Amino acid sequence: MSLITSGIINVYKPQDWTSHDCVAVTRRALGIKKIGHTGTLDPMATGVLPVCIGPAARIMEYLDLDFKTYVCETRLGLESDTLDIWGTITDRKDASGVTEQQIRQAFQRFSGNISQIPPKYSALKVDGKKLYQYARAGQEVEIKPRNVFIRSLEIQRIDLTEKKIVWKVTCSKGTYIRSICRDIGQILGCGAVMTGLQRTQSGVFSIEDAVDIRDLREMSRDEIEPYVLPADYPLVHFGKAVLDRENAQYFCNGGHISLKNAAVERKPYYQDRQPHIQARPEYRQAYNLYLRKPDGDLFLGVAFYSSKYKKLVADKVFCRG
C-alpha cells in the first residue's frame, strides 16, 4: 500500500458538503491528521477545492493569492437575508420590466478594482467574532466595504422569462459572489439572489482534473496516489532557481543564497499579472528553489529576494540539510 505523506489533491466538492467534510474524508482515506483546504466553499456551492496534505499544507497561504473562477446563476425579483435562495426570503419585487440591455449595463460596473460589502451571513470576523454569529443572534454590526479585484466577467445566458442570469467571473481572494448578486439587484431596482454557484478554477487547479470527494472516499491509497500533486505544483507565479548540491545544502541549513550562485530559469511575474496583490510585497520577488538532480529537480523551498541582504532568503524550507 502506498504511503502518502505530502502533496495536494484537487478535490471536487459536491453540493451539501462542507469544505470541512472534504478534509475529514481525506484524513480518513490517507490516515494523516495534518490536512487543510484553501478557499472555503459554502455548502450549497460546488467545484474545485484544493486539499493540502502534510508538509504541503505550509504553502496554503501562497494559494490564497490565486485567481478563482466561478459560474453563478442569479435570479431577479427576490431578496434574502443570506443573499442566496437558501436563506429567508425578505422581499419579492416585480422584475418584469428589466431588459437584457439593462442587465448587461449593470454587470459592466464589475470590472477591475471594486468595493463590496460582504454578506452578514459569512465567516468574516469583526472584533474576533464571525459575522454569521452576530446575524444569528439578531445583533447588528457595522460591516465595512472591502476592496477586491474582478479580472473578467462574462454573461453566459439571460432568461427574461425565468428572470435568471448565468455568468462567469474570475476574481481575487475575498470576493463574495453573493454580494455581486445583491448589488446587481440593487442597480436594477428589483432585487436579486444567488441560486447556484460552481467554482471551476482555483489557480492552476481546474474542475476537469478534480476527483470527486465521494469517489475518493471509496478509493484505496494506491488508487488515490495518482491524484496527489507535489507541493510546488501550483506555485507557477513564483520564479524558479536551481542550485548545485553545495548551495542547496547551505540553503536548507538556513543560509542566504546569492543570485549569482543560482541558475534562474524563471522570474516571478506576480507584479505584471496580479495587480490586486497588496499584502506581502515579498511575493513579487519569490523564487522556488531546487536541487539539480539527474532524475529531476528536487524542490527545496520558497525564498524571497531581500533588498537588504541582496540575496535569496528562505521563507519556507521543505527539504532539510
N, C-alpha and C positions, 0 to 999 in steps of 0.2 A: 504494500500500500504506500502511495506517495506521501511524503512528509512536506506539507506546505506551511512555511513559516513566515513568509513575507510576500507582498505583492498587492496588486489592485485587481478587483473584479468589476467589470462593467455590468451591473445588475439592472434588469428591467423590473420596476415596481408596479404592480397592478393596482387597480382601484380598491379602496377599502383596506389596504395595507398601510401601516405607518412606516416611516423610514427606520424606526427602531425595530419593527418586526423583521425587516430585511437583515439588519445587523444580527439580530438574535438567531435567525435561521442560519446565517453564515457561520456564526460562532459554533453552533451545534454541529454543523456539517464538517467543519475543519478542526474542531476541538481546540480552538485558540480564543483566549479571552480578549486580547487587545485587538479589537476591530472597531473601526468607525466609518462614518459615511460623510460625504461632502454635499452641501447644498440640499437641505431638507426639502422633501416634497410633502405637501399636505395629503392626508389620507384619500381625498377624492381625486387627487391628481395621479397620473400615470407617467411612466417613462424612465429615462436614464438616471441611475443613482450609483455613482462610483463608490465602491466599498473598499477601504484600505485595510490591509492585514498586517499585523505585527509591526516591525520597524517602518514599513512603508506608510503607516499612519502619520509619521512625522512630516510628510510632505503635504498634508491636508491643507495647511494654511496657504500653500502656493496655489492649490487648485481653486481656492475661493476667488482667485483673480480672473479665472477664465470666463469668457462669454458663455452664456447659456441661451439655447433656442427653444421656444415654446410654440405650440399650436393651441390657440384658445378659441372656444366658442362663447359668444356673448349673446344674451337675449335682451332686447329692448323692452321697455314698458314696466319693468319691475325694479324695486329696491329692496335690499335686505340688510340685516344688521351685520352679517359676515361678508357682504359684498358678493356673495355667490348664491346659487339656487338652493344650497343645502342649509342655509340659515333660516331665520324667521323673516318672512316677507313683511316689510314695514309699509310699503306703498305700492299701488298699481296706478299706472298712468297710460294715457292714450298715446300710442306711438304710430298711429295710422297715417299721420301726415308727414312722417320722416321720409326723406328721399335718399336715393343712393348717392347723389351728389353731396348732400349734407353730411352723410356718413363718411365719405371719402375726405371731405374737408376737415371734419373733426379729427380723423386719425392723423392728418398731416401735422398736427401740432406735436406729435410724439416722435421726436427725432433729435438725436444728439443729447446734450446735457439737459435734463428736465428735473423739475422739483415735484415730488409727490408726497402725499400724506399717507402713511401706512394704515392698514385696516386696524380697527380697535380690537378685533379678534385675530391677533397674531402673537408670535413668540418674542417680538421685540420688547426689550426691557426698558422700563422707565423707573428710575430710583430703585433698581435692583429687583423689580417685580415685572413679570410678563404682562403685556397689555391685555391678553385674554383673561387673566386673573382679575384685573380691575373690572373688565366688562361683565364677567360672570357674577361679580359681587355687586353690580349695579353702581360702581363708582366711576365718576368722571375724572379724566386725567388729560392734561394737555399733551397732544401728540404733535410733535414738531415735524415740519416738512423735511424730507431727505433728498439729496441730490443723487440721481442715478443716470446712467448713460444708455441710450437706445441706439444701438448700432444700425439696425434696419427694422422696418415694419412693413409687412405686405398683407393686404386684404386678399384672402383667397376666395371667399364666397359671401354674397349678400342675398338673403332670402327675405324680401319685404313682406311676404305673406305670413311666414312664421316669425318674423321680426328677429331673425338670427343672423349673426355675422361670424364668419370663421376667419381668423387672421393669424399670421405667424410673426413672431418678434424675436430678435436677437438682442440681448441686453446684458448689462453688468450685474454682478452680485448685488443683492439687496433690492432688486426691482420687484415690486408687488404687482403681478398681473391683474389681480382683483381690483387694485386701485385704479389701473388704467380703465377697466370696465366701468367703474363708478364714474370716473372723470368723463368718459365718453358720453355716458348717460346724462351727466350734468350739462355738457356742452350742447347736446341735442334737446335738452329740456324734457326728456321723457323717462329718465332713469335707465339703468342697465345693470345686469348681474352676470357673473361668470357662470356658465353652465357646463363647461368641460375644459380640461387642461391636460396637455401632454408635453413633457419635456423630451424633445427629440435629439438634443445635442447638449453636451456639457464639456467644453473644451474640446479635446480630441476624441471624446467618447460619444459614439452615435448610437441611436436606437437600433439600427440594423445589426450591430455587432453585440448587442446586450443579451445576456442569458436571463431568462425569466426566473425569478426567485422561487416560483413554485416548482419549476423543473430542477433547479439547483438543490432544492430540499430533498429530492429523491435520488440525487447522484452520489456515487462513491467519490472518495478523494482522487482516485485515478481519473475519473470522468471530469472532475472539476479542474484538474491541473491545467488543461489546455486553455482555460479561460482566465488564468492568473497571469497578469501582465507585470513586468518589472517596475520598480518604484520610479525610475526615471522616464518611463514611457510617456507620461503626459507633460513633462517639463520642456516642451518644444520651444517656448518663448525665451528660455534661458540660453546663454551661449554654451559652447562646448569646447573644452580644452583637455588635451591628452598629455599625461605626464609619463616620464620614464619611471622605472622602479624606485630609484633613489628619491626622486621628488615626491612620488606617491607615498612612500613610507614617511617622509618628512611631513607631508600634509596630514596624513592620518594620525600623526603624533602631535598635531597642533601647530605645525609650522606654517608661516605665511609664504606664498608662492609668487615669485616674480613672473610677470608675463613672458619674459624672455626665456624662462625655463619651462614654458607650457606651449604646446603646439595648438594654437587656437584654430579650430575647424569651423566654428560658427559663432558669430557675435550675437549678443542679446538684441531682441527687437521689440521689447515692450513699449519703448518710447514712441516708436512710429505707429504701432498698431493698436495700442490700448490707451487712448488719451484719458480715459476715466480714472486711471490709477493715480491716486494722490498719496495714500499712505505708503510708508516704507519705500522711499525712493531708491533704496539699495537694489530693488528688483530690476531696475533699469540697467544695472551693471552686474547681473547674476550669471554665474557660469556653473554648468555641471562639469565636474572633474572626473577623469577616467584614468585608469592604468592601461597602457598599451599592452595587449596580450595577443599572441598568435591566433588563439581561438575566439577572439572577440574582446572588445574593450570592457574592462570591469568598472562599474560605477562606484566612485568613492564617496561622493557627496556634493553639496552645493556650497559655493563660495561667492562672496561679494567682493568686488574690487574696491579697495579702500583708498581714497584720495589722500588720507593721512599717511599711510604706510607705502602707497604706490605699489601695492601687492594684492593678491587674492587671499582673502581671509575667510576661514571656514565659518559657515552658518550652521550647517548640519553635516556630520560625518557618518557614513553608513558602513565603512569598512575600516576597522581599527588596525593600526600597525602593530 
